[in-house]
Amino acid sequence: MAEVDWLGARIKNVVGMGEMSALGLPSKAGVMIVTAPPGSAAAKAGLRARDVIVKLGGKAVSERDEFLRRHEAAAAGSTLPVVIVRDQNEQTLSIQRGAEKKNDGQ
């Protein structure tokens, strides 16, 4: 599992046939939202726990590391279209990509 600072959510890979079936996915491809706290960029975009991101910025996302690489390539402040599967239906949302959190050593 990974926390994505600008998204304010915890994400993980979709694993196993049981999880795929329960989520209504045709394959293991995608990144599941584990938590999307109130006030986070994820929540503001309408993402919820158990949503599965299958596209980011118009390109398919097959796993967490690919999602993380793609988000790092997007400019801070840009709006990214994201396709999710929720309750076995695809939906398109828009996420405002915030700035990365800085660690100033304190």
C-alpha positions in Angstrom: 0.0 0.0 0.0 1.2 3.5 -0.7 0.1 6.9 0.4 0.1 9.4 -2.4 0.8 12.9 -0.9 -0.9 15.1 -3.5 -3.9 12.8 -3.7 -4.3 12.4 0.1 -5.3 8.7 -0.4 -4.0 5.3 0.3 -3.8 3.0 -2.8 -3.0 -0.6 -3.5 -2.9 -3.0 -6.5 -5.9 -5.1 -7.2 -5.0 -8.7 -6.4 -6.7 -12.0 -6.8 -9.7 -13.3 -8.7 -11.9 -12.8 -5.6 -11.1 -9.1 -5.4 -11.6 -8.7 -9.1 -15.0 -10.4 -9.0 -16.1 -8.5 -6.0 -15.2 -5.2 -7.7 -16.7 -6.1 -11.1 -13.4 -5.9 -12.9 -12.5 -7.8 -16.1 -8.8 -8.1 -15.1 -6.4 -7.4 -12.2 -5.4 -4.1 -13.8 -6.0 -1.0 -11.8 -5.3 0.7 -8.5 -7.7 0.5 -5.6 -8.4 3.4 -3.3 -8.1 2.1 0.2 -8.9 5.4 2.0 -9.9 8.9 0.8 -10.1 11.1 3.9 -12.5 14.0 3.9 -10.9 17.1 2.5 -8.3 15.2 0.5 -7.8 15.8 -3.2 -9.2 12.3 -3.7 -12.4 13.0 -1.7 -12.8 16.4 -3.4 -12.7 14.7 -6.8 -15.4 12.2 -5.6 -13.1 9.2 -5.1 -14.2 6.7 -2.4 -12.7 3.7 -0.7 -12.9 0.6 -3.0 -13.0 2.7 -6.2 -10.5 1.3 -8.8 -8.6 3.7 -11.0 -8.2 2.1 -14.4 -7.0 5.2 -16.4 -5.1 8.3 -15.4 -4.6 11.2 -17.9 -6.2 9.1 -20.6 -3.8 6.1 -20.3 -4.5 2.7 -18.8 -3.1 2.1 -15.3 -2.3 -1.5 -14.5 -0.6 -1.3 -11.1 0.4 1.1 -8.3 4.0 1.8 -9.4 2.7 2.8 -12.9 0.1 5.1 -11.3 2.8 6.7 -9.1 5.2 7.2 -12.1 2.4 8.8 -14.1 1.3 11.1 -11.3 4.9 12.3 -10.9 5.1 13.2 -14.5 2.0 15.5 -14.3 2.5 19.1 -13.4 1.5 20.3 -9.9 -1.8 22.2 -10.2 -2.9 20.4 -13.4 -6.3 18.7 -13.7 -6.1 15.0 -14.6 -9.0 12.9 -15.9 -9.3 9.6 -14.1 -11.5 6.7 -15.1 -12.7 4.6 -12.2 -14.7 1.5 -11.7 -17.3 1.8 -8.9 -20.1 -0.7 -8.3 -19.2 -2.4 -11.6 -19.6 0.8 -13.6 -17.0 3.0 -15.2 -17.1 6.7 -14.3 -14.8 9.6 -15.3 -13.8 12.1 -12.7 -11.3 15.0 -12.6 -8.6 15.3 -10.0 -6.7 18.5 -9.3 -3.1 17.5 -8.8 -1.7 19.3 -5.8 1.9 20.0 -4.9 4.1 17.4 -3.4 4.6 17.7 0.4 8.1 18.8 1.2 10.2 17.3 4.0 12.3 20.1 5.4 14.0 17.9 8.0 11.9 19.1 11.0 
